[in-house]
Amino acid sequence: MSEGRVRGVAILGSTGSIGTTALRVLARHRDRFRAAALTAFNNADLLREQVAEFRPAFAGLVKEGARTNRSDDCSSWSMGPQCLVEAAKRDDVDIVINAVVGAAGLDATLAALSRGKRVALANKETLVMGGPLVNAACAEGRGEIIPVDSEHSAILQCITGRPGIEVRRVIITASGGPFRQWTRDQLERATLEDALQHPTWRMGRKITVDSATLANKALEVIEAHFLFGLPYDKIEVVVHPQSIVHSFVEFVDGSVLAQVGVPSMELPVLYALTHPERVSDSGVPQFDPVAASPLTFEPLDAERFPAFALGVAAGRKGGAAPAIFNAANEAAVALFLDGRISFRDIGPTISGALDVLGSMPGGSRDELVAADAAARRNVQARFGC
């Protein structure tokens, strides 16, 4: 990273968990970064507060009709879904933090990469839905993808500077979520309140439910496949309830490196901004191995959490199957969050959509968008919505 120049950052999803974390990081490093563009889905009040504090040149609200009471603290406002792409394309933006939830982040990622920007990617659905398209845009535009997910950031930190042929496998850790020790009978009665009680991380509602079903780990396996060019046979998952070891990388000589730290997203956000440099003042407390002990590891029980196996199988199949998995999961989780289906309905709902639609073509953006829409319609129809 060049010294002396303050780099412009666009935060897509600035009012969410990752977005607010990113703004705390930027506030500590104003000598290096400035918020050039901020977008939110519909939290106009918080976005307005952020604009007043950070004074970006551009702000956008995805949901049209949301009230903004636009102020003079921002020279340009945009309303509607196109604001994500507008922010990502701006000339005063060097780095795009894509913290949008779901498939809505794809076009903004493609736009930023095609213009040679760094994308600090927290929107794993972008790669799950359109991995080949994203990697092609990255190569053609000479852009750069740096992961923000703690697990993928950990892998990157372990393998930076090493050729891929030296990697035997990577092991992604999972906390196990709130239902790690629940029986199948207990899972049948799981409530929304239960699902939102994540033991170690504080995240948005959708990703917290994904962690409860372990669909999130399937998304991370697919993301790792595209980020690091690894075959699925070289990507494994292990349950680690303490969330201290974020990933392991095993090399061909048998040596294993792990990235270890307290469960905080401030470090991966900062590293995505500064990679390959490391800078002080990450906002993360000093690591205490004694306080963190004991560290334990368990196998993942795919039978109790079928969404995981469904997602990995979709990733292996390729084509539109990963997009179908992602869209069906998003639609099912939305219904669960609205109280319209039960927790136990999520896995069968995803499975049903994949059975019907999993062989759709997915070689272009339009085909992937069509597959995404078809999966959402399938889920809605299943429950008469």
C-alpha positions in Angstrom: 0.0 0.0 0.0 1.3 3.4 -1.0 2.3 5.7 1.9 1.1 9.3 2.3 -2.2 9.1 0.4 -5.5 8.9 2.1 -7.5 6.2 0.3 -11.2 6.6 -0.4 -13.5 3.8 0.9 -17.0 3.0 0.0 -19.0 1.0 2.6 -22.0 -0.8 1.1 -24.2 -1.7 4.0 -22.8 0.9 6.4 -25.5 0.6 8.9 -25.2 -3.1 9.4 -22.8 -5.0 11.7 -19.8 -5.1 9.4 -20.5 -1.6 8.2 -20.5 0.0 11.6 -17.4 -2.0 12.5 -15.7 -0.7 9.4 -16.6 2.9 10.3 -15.0 2.4 13.7 -11.9 1.2 12.0 -11.8 4.2 9.6 -12.3 6.5 12.5 -9.1 5.2 14.1 -7.1 5.5 10.9 -8.1 8.8 9.4 -4.5 9.4 8.3 -4.9 6.4 5.9 -8.6 6.1 4.9 -11.6 8.3 4.5 -15.3 7.4 4.0 -16.0 8.5 0.4 -19.4 6.8 0.0 -21.9 5.1 2.3 -25.0 3.2 1.5 -27.7 1.5 3.6 -30.7 -0.6 2.9 -33.4 1.4 4.7 -32.0 2.6 8.0 -32.2 6.2 7.0 -31.8 7.6 10.5 -28.5 5.8 11.2 -27.2 6.6 7.7 -27.9 10.3 8.3 -25.9 10.2 11.5 -23.0 8.5 9.7 -23.1 11.1 7.0 -23.0 13.9 9.5 -20.0 12.4 11.3 -17.9 11.1 8.3 -19.1 13.6 5.6 -18.8 11.3 2.5 -19.2 12.8 -0.9 -21.9 10.2 -1.7 -24.7 8.5 0.2 -27.4 6.1 -0.9 -30.5 4.3 0.3 -31.4 1.0 -1.5 -35.0 1.0 -0.4 -36.8 3.7 -2.4 -39.3 5.7 -0.4 -37.3 5.6 2.8 -37.2 9.1 4.4 -33.8 10.6 4.4 -34.2 14.3 5.4 -31.1 14.8 3.2 -28.6 17.2 4.8 -25.8 19.4 3.5 -23.2 17.0 5.0 -23.2 15.0 1.7 -23.0 16.5 -1.8 -24.7 13.6 -3.6 -27.6 11.4 -2.5 -29.0 8.4 -4.5 -32.2 6.4 -3.9 -32.8 2.8 -5.1 -30.8 -0.4 -5.7 -28.6 1.3 -8.3 -26.9 3.3 -5.5 -24.7 0.3 -4.7 -23.2 0.2 -8.2 -23.0 4.0 -8.2 -21.0 4.0 -5.0 -18.7 1.2 -6.2 -17.9 2.9 -9.5 -16.9 6.3 -8.1 -13.6 7.7 -9.1 -12.9 8.9 -5.5 -13.3 5.3 -4.2 -10.2 3.1 -4.0 -11.6 0.3 -1.8 -15.1 -1.0 -1.7 -16.2 -2.8 1.5 -19.1 -4.9 0.3 -21.1 -5.7 3.5 -24.5 -6.0 1.7 -26.6 -9.0 2.9 -27.4 -11.5 0.2 -27.3 -11.7 -3.6 -27.9 -8.0 -4.0 -24.1 -7.4 -3.7 -23.2 -9.1 -6.9 -23.5 -6.2 -9.4 -21.6 -3.8 -7.1 -18.7 -6.3 -6.7 -18.5 -6.8 -10.5 -18.6 -3.0 -11.1 -15.8 -2.4 -8.7 -13.5 -5.2 -9.9 -14.0 -4.2 -13.5 -12.6 -0.8 -12.6 -9.5 -2.2 -10.9 -10.6 -1.5 -7.4 -9.9 -3.5 -4.2 -13.1 -5.2 -2.9 -13.0 -6.0 0.8 -15.6 -8.7 0.5 -17.9 -9.4 3.5 -20.8 -10.4 1.1 -19.9 -14.1 0.7 -23.1 -14.6 -1.4 -21.4 -12.7 -4.3 -18.9 -15.5 -4.8 -21.4 -18.2 -4.0 -23.8 -17.0 -6.6 -21.3 -15.9 -9.3 -17.8 -17.1 -8.4 -16.6 -17.6 -12.0 -18.1 -14.3 -13.1 -16.5 -12.5 -10.2 -13.1 -14.0 -10.8 -13.3 -13.2 -14.5 -14.1 -9.6 -13.7 -11.3 -9.4 -11.3 -8.8 -10.7 -13.9 -10.0 -8.5 -16.7 -10.3 -5.3 -14.7 -7.1 -6.1 -12.6 -9.1 -5.6 -9.5 -8.4 -7.3 -6.2 -10.6 -9.4 -3.8 -9.6 -9.4 -0.1 -11.9 -11.4 2.2 -13.4 -9.8 5.3 -14.9 -13.0 6.8 -12.8 -14.0 9.7 -12.3 -17.5 8.4 -11.1 -16.4 5.0 -9.0 -13.6 6.3 -7.3 -16.2 8.5 -6.6 -18.4 5.5 -5.2 -15.4 3.6 -3.0 -14.4 6.5 -1.6 -17.9 6.6 -0.9 -18.4 2.9 0.2 -14.9 1.8 3.4 -15.2 -0.1 3.1 -19.0 -0.5 2.2 -20.7 -3.9 -1.0 -22.7 -3.9 0.8 -25.9 -4.8 2.2 -25.9 -1.2 -1.3 -26.1 0.4 -2.5 -29.6 1.2 -5.8 -28.5 2.7 -7.5 -25.7 4.7 -9.7 -26.3 7.7 -12.4 -23.7 8.4 -13.7 -23.5 12.0 -17.3 -23.2 13.0 -18.6 -22.2 16.4 -21.4 -24.7 16.0 -24.0 -22.0 16.7 -26.6 -21.9 19.4 -27.7 -25.5 18.6 -24.4 -27.3 18.7 -25.5 -29.5 21.6 -29.2 -29.8 20.8 -30.7 -33.1 19.9 -32.9 -33.6 16.8 -36.0 -33.6 19.0 -34.9 -30.3 20.5 -34.3 -28.8 17.1 -37.8 -29.6 16.1 -39.0 -27.1 18.7 -36.3 -24.4 18.1 -37.7 -20.9 18.1 -36.5 -17.7 16.5 -35.4 -16.4 19.8 -33.3 -19.6 20.3 -31.8 -19.3 16.8 -30.7 -15.7 17.4 -28.7 -16.5 20.6 -25.3 -16.9 19.0 -22.7 -17.9 21.6 -19.7 -16.0 20.5 -20.5 -13.5 17.6 -22.8 -10.5 17.5 -24.1 -10.3 13.9 -27.1 -9.4 11.8 -30.3 -11.6 12.1 -29.9 -13.3 8.7 -26.3 -14.4 9.2 -27.1 -15.4 12.8 -29.8 -17.8 11.6 -27.4 -19.1 8.9 -24.9 -19.9 11.7 -27.7 -21.7 13.5 -28.4 -23.9 10.5 -24.7 -24.1 9.5 -25.7 -22.9 6.0 -23.2 -20.2 6.7 -20.4 -22.7 6.7 -21.5 -24.1 3.4 -21.4 -20.6 2.0 -17.9 -20.2 3.4 -16.7 -23.5 1.8 -17.9 -22.3 -1.6 -16.4 -18.9 -1.1 -13.0 -20.5 -0.1 -13.1 -22.6 -3.3 -13.3 -19.4 -5.4 -11.1 -17.2 -3.3 -8.1 -19.5 -3.1 -8.6 -21.8 -6.1 -8.9 -24.9 -4.0 -10.8 -28.0 -4.9 -13.6 -28.9 -2.5 -11.7 -32.0 -1.4 -9.1 -29.7 0.1 -11.6 -27.7 2.2 -12.8 -29.1 5.5 -14.8 -27.7 8.4 -14.4 -28.4 12.1 -16.5 -27.2 15.0 -14.5 -25.0 17.5 -16.9 -23.5 20.1 -14.5 -20.9 21.4 -14.1 -19.1 18.1 -10.4 -18.4 18.8 -8.8 -20.3 16.0 -10.4 -18.9 12.8 -8.9 -21.3 10.3 -6.0 -23.7 9.8 -3.8 -24.2 6.7 -2.0 -27.5 6.3 1.0 -27.5 3.9 2.3 -30.4 1.9 5.1 -31.0 4.3 2.7 -31.5 7.1 3.2 -28.1 8.8 0.0 -26.4 10.0 -0.4 -22.7 10.4 -3.5 -21.2 12.2 -4.6 -17.6 12.7 -5.7 -17.1 16.3 -7.4 -14.2 18.0 -10.4 -13.0 20.0 -13.8 -13.1 18.1 -13.8 -9.6 16.8 -14.4 -8.4 13.2 -12.3 -5.3 13.6 -9.1 -7.1 12.8 -10.2 -8.7 9.5 -11.8 -5.5 8.4 -8.5 -3.6 9.1 -6.5 -6.3 7.4 -8.7 -6.2 4.3 -8.0 -2.5 4.1 -4.2 -2.7 4.6 -3.2 -6.1 3.2 -0.4 -7.1 2.9 0.7 -4.5 5.5 -0.1 -4.8 9.2 -0.7 -1.6 11.2 -1.2 -0.9 14.9 -4.4 0.0 16.6 -6.8 -2.7 15.3 -9.3 -2.3 18.2 -8.6 -5.9 19.2 -7.5 -6.6 22.8 -4.2 -8.3 23.4 -4.5 -12.0 23.1 -4.3 -14.0 26.4 -3.8 -17.7 25.7 -4.5 -18.7 29.3 -7.8 -16.8 29.4 -8.7 -18.3 26.0 -8.1 -21.9 27.2 -9.2 -24.5 26.8 -9.6 -24.7 23.0 -11.6 -27.7 21.8 -12.6 -29.1 18.5 -15.4 -31.4 17.3 -16.6 -33.0 14.1 -19.5 -31.2 12.3 -22.7 -33.2 12.4 -24.1 -32.8 8.9 -27.1 -35.1 9.7 -28.5 -32.6 12.3 -27.7 -29.6 10.1 -28.7 -30.6 6.6 -28.2 -27.2 5.1 -24.5 -27.6 5.3 -24.3 -30.7 3.2 -26.9 -29.3 0.7 -24.7 -26.2 0.2 -21.5 -28.1 -0.3 -23.1 -30.4 -2.7 -24.5 -27.4 -4.7 -21.0 -25.9 -4.8 -19.6 -29.2 -6.1 -22.3 -29.4 -8.8 -21.6 -25.8 -10.0 -23.7 -24.1 -12.7 -26.6 -22.4 -11.1 -26.9 -24.8 -8.2 -24.9 -22.5 -5.7 -27.1 -19.6 -6.7 -30.2 -21.8 -6.2 -28.9 -22.8 -2.7 -28.2 -19.3 -1.7 -31.5 -17.8 -2.9 -33.6 -20.6 -1.4 -31.8 -20.2 1.9 -32.2 -16.4 1.9 -36.0 -16.8 1.1 -36.5 -19.5 3.7 -34.6 -17.6 6.4 -36.7 -14.5 5.6 -39.9 -16.5 6.1 -38.5 -17.9 9.4 -37.6 -14.4 10.6 -41.1 -13.3 9.8 -42.5 -16.2 11.8 -44.1 -17.8 8.8 -42.2 -21.1 8.9 -40.4 -23.1 11.6 -36.7 -23.6 12.0 -37.0 -27.3 10.9 -38.6 -26.1 7.6 -35.4 -24.4 6.4 -33.4 -27.5 5.3 -36.3 -29.2 3.4 -37.2 -26.0 1.7 -33.7 -25.6 0.4 -33.6 -29.2 -0.6 -36.9 -28.9 -2.5 -35.7 -25.9 -4.5 -32.4 -27.7 -5.5 -34.3 -30.8 -6.5 -36.5 -28.8 -8.9 -34.2 -26.1 -10.1 -30.6 -27.3 -9.4 -29.8 -28.1 -13.1 -30.6 -24.6 -14.4 -27.8 -23.0 -16.5 -25.6 -20.5 -14.7 -23.0 -19.4 -17.2 -23.9 -15.8 -17.4 -25.1 -13.0 -15.1 -28.6 -13.1 -16.6 -28.8 -16.9 -16.1 -27.8 -16.6 -12.5 -30.3 -13.8 -11.8 -33.0 -15.9 -13.4 -32.0 -18.9 -11.2 -32.0 -16.7 -8.2 -35.5 -15.4 -8.9 -36.8 -18.9 -9.7 -35.5 -20.2 -6.4 -37.2 -17.4 -4.4 -40.5 -18.1 -6.3 -40.2 -21.8 -5.5 -39.8 -21.1 -1.8 -42.7 -18.6 -1.8 -45.0 -21.1 -3.6 -44.1 -23.9 -1.3 -45.7 -21.9 1.6 -48.4 -20.3 -0.4 -46.9 -16.8 -0.1 
